[in-house]
Amino acid sequence: MNDGPNRRQALADRGSVSLAALLAACDADDERAPSTTTQVTTSEGATTTVRPYRAARLAGLFDDAPACTVTPQQAEGPYYLDTDLIRSDIREDRQGVPLSLAIRVRGQGSREPLNSAVVDVWHCDADGIYSGFEAASRGESAAHGPTDDARYLRGAQVTNADGIVEFKTIYPGWYRGRTVHIHAKVHLDNRALLTTQLYLDEAVTAAVHRREPYSDHTGRDTFNEDDSIFDDRTRLKPVREGNGYLGVISFDVASA
């Protein structure tokens, strides 16, 4: 799939929040309360809400977060969509255990934060279904492209001066043949620097999946230990946060 200039231009020009507006909304995050939101104008004249990052409050958590000399590249998978949805809350109407996902992007070797990198994330819902590919997720279609207009559990954010983005989502469910995972991409200057997958701690997953609505989806057949591409270097260990979890990870990418 093409990750060239059209993708980067779309984020700035095609009805999405401009990078300048988005970054301006996030620059003041250290002074704002966590619940504060900012209305910014898209290039088509509409408005959208940007939720400020908790960078100052999250930065210390990255000291114990998984990090690699270079974060491993992994398969994009069949369900990627170039949606240009610039948003921190990607849940829409999906029900599940809350999961806050904080990602820090740094340059390989230097460990310096990468500002203005675009981070995409996408994953399945509690029933193992991907938006845009609902029929394929259920085994009802062999189509290679999108089959519906849903876009839940997908979104992108732009890193701040600390290289951090944060997403509000739900804990993923499972589908046959794969362990529980979250997909992610990092783009900078019209280039895709990283395509990878994040994995979850099995003890936490087991506890979450005993709760509704996950408990209605039974028969999970693949776990971290027997997944064909599982990589422990990108495994999150979510910690409790309110009635959900917070997962933190650093991506170290080759930016040159």
C-alpha positions in Angstrom: 0.0 0.0 0.0 1.3 3.4 -1.0 2.6 5.5 2.0 3.9 8.3 -0.2 3.2 12.1 -0.4 -0.6 11.6 -0.8 -0.8 10.3 2.7 1.2 13.2 4.2 -0.6 15.8 2.1 -4.0 14.4 3.1 -3.3 15.0 6.8 -2.6 18.7 6.1 -5.0 19.4 3.3 -7.9 17.0 2.8 -10.5 17.9 5.3 -8.3 16.8 8.2 -6.9 19.0 10.9 -3.8 20.8 9.6 -0.6 19.8 11.3 0.0 23.4 12.4 -3.5 23.5 14.1 -3.0 20.1 15.7 0.4 20.9 17.0 -0.7 24.3 18.3 -3.5 22.6 20.2 -1.1 20.1 21.8 1.8 22.5 22.6 0.1 23.8 25.7 -0.7 20.4 27.1 1.5 20.9 30.2 -0.6 23.8 31.3 -4.0 22.3 30.6 -6.2 20.1 32.7 -6.5 16.5 31.4 -10.2 17.0 30.6 -9.6 20.2 28.5 -10.3 19.9 24.7 -9.6 22.3 21.9 -11.8 23.0 18.8 -9.7 23.4 15.6 -10.8 24.1 12.1 -10.3 21.6 9.2 -9.3 22.7 5.7 -12.9 22.3 4.6 -14.2 24.7 7.3 -15.6 22.2 9.7 -14.5 21.9 13.3 -13.1 19.0 15.2 -12.0 18.4 18.8 -8.4 17.7 19.7 -7.8 16.2 23.1 -4.5 17.4 24.6 -1.8 15.0 25.5 -0.8 14.2 29.0 2.9 14.4 28.0 4.2 16.0 31.2 2.3 13.4 33.3 3.3 10.4 31.1 6.9 11.2 30.4 8.2 9.5 33.6 6.4 6.3 32.8 8.5 5.7 29.7 11.6 5.0 31.7 10.2 1.5 32.4 8.5 1.0 29.1 9.6 -1.5 26.5 12.2 -0.1 24.1 14.5 -1.6 21.5 17.7 -0.6 19.7 15.4 -0.5 16.7 11.7 -1.4 17.0 11.0 -4.5 14.9 9.1 -4.1 11.7 6.1 -6.4 11.4 3.4 -7.2 8.9 0.9 -4.5 8.1 -1.9 -7.1 7.9 -4.9 -7.1 5.5 -7.0 -4.6 7.4 -5.0 -1.3 7.1 -6.9 1.8 5.9 -5.4 5.2 5.2 -8.3 7.0 6.9 -6.8 10.4 7.8 -8.7 10.3 11.1 -6.8 12.7 13.3 -8.2 11.9 16.7 -7.1 10.7 20.1 -10.3 8.9 21.1 -10.9 6.2 18.5 -13.6 4.2 20.3 -16.7 5.5 18.6 -19.5 3.1 19.7 -17.3 0.1 20.5 -17.9 -1.3 24.0 -15.0 -2.8 26.0 -12.5 -2.3 28.8 -10.9 1.2 28.5 -7.3 1.2 27.3 -5.2 4.3 27.1 -2.2 3.8 24.8 0.8 6.1 25.1 3.5 5.9 22.5 6.8 7.7 22.4 8.7 7.9 19.1 12.5 8.4 19.2 15.3 8.3 16.7 17.5 5.2 16.5 20.7 5.6 18.4 20.3 9.2 19.5 17.1 8.3 21.5 16.0 11.9 20.8 12.2 12.4 20.5 10.8 12.8 17.0 8.5 15.8 16.8 5.7 16.0 14.2 5.8 12.3 13.4 2.4 10.8 12.5 1.4 7.6 14.4 -1.5 5.5 13.1 -3.1 2.7 15.2 -5.8 0.3 14.4 -7.1 -3.0 16.0 -10.2 -5.2 16.2 -13.1 -4.8 18.7 -14.1 -7.1 21.5 -15.6 -9.6 19.0 -12.5 -9.7 16.8 -14.0 -7.4 14.1 -12.1 -4.7 12.2 -14.0 -1.6 10.9 -14.0 -1.3 7.2 -13.6 -5.1 6.9 -16.5 -6.4 9.0 -17.6 -9.1 6.5 -14.0 -10.3 6.0 -13.4 -10.4 9.8 -16.5 -12.7 10.1 -15.3 -14.9 7.3 -18.2 -13.8 5.1 -16.2 -12.2 2.4 -12.9 -12.8 0.6 -12.7 -9.2 -0.7 -9.2 -7.7 -0.5 -10.5 -4.1 0.0 -12.9 -2.4 2.4 -16.4 -3.7 2.5 -18.1 -1.1 4.7 -17.8 2.5 5.8 -17.2 1.9 9.6 -14.0 3.4 10.9 -14.1 2.6 14.7 -10.8 1.8 16.5 -8.7 3.6 13.9 -7.0 6.9 14.2 -3.8 9.0 14.0 -2.0 11.5 16.1 1.0 13.8 15.7 3.9 13.6 18.2 4.6 16.6 20.3 8.0 17.9 21.3 8.5 14.9 23.6 7.8 12.5 20.8 4.6 11.4 22.5 1.1 10.6 21.3 -1.8 9.1 23.3 -4.9 7.2 22.2 -8.1 6.4 24.1 -9.4 3.1 22.9 -10.7 -0.3 24.3 -8.7 -3.5 25.0 -8.7 -5.6 21.8 -10.5 -8.8 21.4 -9.2 -11.8 19.5 -9.8 -13.6 16.2 -8.8 -17.1 15.0 -5.1 -17.6 14.1 -3.7 -14.6 15.9 -2.9 -13.6 19.4 -4.3 -10.3 20.8 -2.5 -7.3 19.2 -2.6 -3.7 18.1 -1.3 -2.4 14.7 0.8 0.7 14.5 2.6 2.8 11.8 4.9 5.8 12.1 5.3 8.3 9.3 7.7 11.2 9.0 8.3 13.5 6.0 6.3 11.5 3.5 7.9 8.2 4.6 6.7 5.3 6.6 9.4 4.7 9.1 7.8 1.8 11.0 5.1 -0.7 10.6 4.7 -2.9 13.7 2.4 -4.7 16.1 1.9 -4.3 19.8 1.2 -7.3 22.0 -0.5 -7.6 25.4 0.4 -9.4 28.6 -1.5 -12.7 28.7 -2.4 -12.5 32.4 -4.0 -9.1 31.8 -5.7 -10.3 28.7 -7.2 -13.3 30.5 -8.6 -11.0 33.2 -10.1 -8.6 30.7 -11.6 -11.3 28.5 -13.5 -12.7 31.4 -15.5 -9.5 31.5 -18.4 -8.5 29.2 -18.6 -8.1 26.2 -15.4 -10.2 25.7 -16.8 -13.2 27.6 -19.5 -13.7 24.9 -16.7 -14.5 22.4 -15.4 -17.9 23.3 -12.9 -20.4 21.8 -9.7 -18.3 21.5 -7.2 -20.5 19.7 -3.9 -18.5 19.6 -1.9 -17.0 22.4 1.4 -15.1 22.5 3.4 -18.3 23.0 2.1 -19.9 19.8 1.5 -16.9 17.5 3.6 -17.1 14.4 4.9 -13.5 14.5 4.7 -12.6 18.2 7.6 -10.5 19.3 8.2 -9.9 23.0 10.1 -6.7 22.3 6.8 -4.9 21.5 4.7 -6.4 24.3 2.9 -4.0 26.5 2.2 -4.7 30.1 -0.9 -2.5 30.8 -1.2 -1.1 34.3 -4.5 -0.4 36.0 -5.9 3.0 35.4 -9.4 3.6 36.8 -11.7 0.9 35.5 -9.3 0.2 32.6 -5.7 0.1 31.7 -2.8 2.2 30.5 -0.2 0.8 28.2 3.1 2.7 27.5 5.8 1.9 24.9 8.7 3.6 23.1 9.3 3.2 19.4 13.0 3.7 18.3 13.0 4.2 14.6 15.6 4.8 11.9 14.7 8.3 10.7 17.6 8.9 8.2 
